[in-house]
Amino acid sequence: MPRRKPGYNSGHHLIHEIKPLSIIFYILDIFPGTALYSDFKKRCKITDDIWLKRIEDIIYFQSDPDLSQDMILAFGQKLRMNYHENLAGFADDIEVIDDKELYEMHADFFSRLGMTFEYGDYANIEAIKDKDRVAERLYKKSLDYYPDHRAFLGLGIIKQKMGEYIQSAKILSEAVENFPESEQLNICLGISYMNLREYNKALPYFLKFKDSKQANYYITACNEALGISKI
């Protein structure tokens, strides 16, 4: 079998050792003042006059005859793919300090990270599988530490998307107890009850926000389902 270049193994192992939650992949540029630049000048027998040419930078593979642009791009794509395929595991492996004074911040962190998988930067990356399940685990971890508005809402919506309306209503009922004035949570809870065809339970959550256009849409829908005429 062909041997991988050392660079791939080094990058692969480093990523799995650090387990970062974000990476930006760039092709290495070399600039004056670095060891790579000094080596480049010696190997290629050039001087600093190279900067008199119309160039913005010197890309590393241009200085190595054993490397090509296609090889470097394929190398980067392989690292990127491997990173995204393992990102969910990195998120699951996060450990935080067990200090009650930090629990609220832990909850905020995990809920924000969950939202990144559900709606944010990672939501449209195909290499990351089962993103809703990853977000669900992170929202639950958030709520293990502290009642977090974002985690309640995210978890409730995920359960709705899965068609698990009883679970969604249970989660969102607890959420509304903690955040009674939240329009988002109340409306989301009302929607769960509507999907369970429990319109009498749903309606009061919408009526709390009569001035809201969104709430009024659901108020009308509930009234129609209950046979209540608009006066």
Secondary structure, DSSP 8 states (H G I E B T S, - for coil): -----HHHHHHHHHHHHH--S-------EE-TTSHHHHHHHHHHT--GGGGGSS-S-EEGGGG-TT--HHHHHHHHHHHHHHHHHHHHHHHHT------GGGHHHHHHHHHHHHHHHHTSTTTT-TTS--HHHHHHHHHHHHHHHS--HHHHHHHHHHHHHTT-HHHHHHHHHHHHHH-TT-HHHHHHHHHHHHHTT-HHHHHHHHHTTTT-HHHHHHHHHHHHHHT----
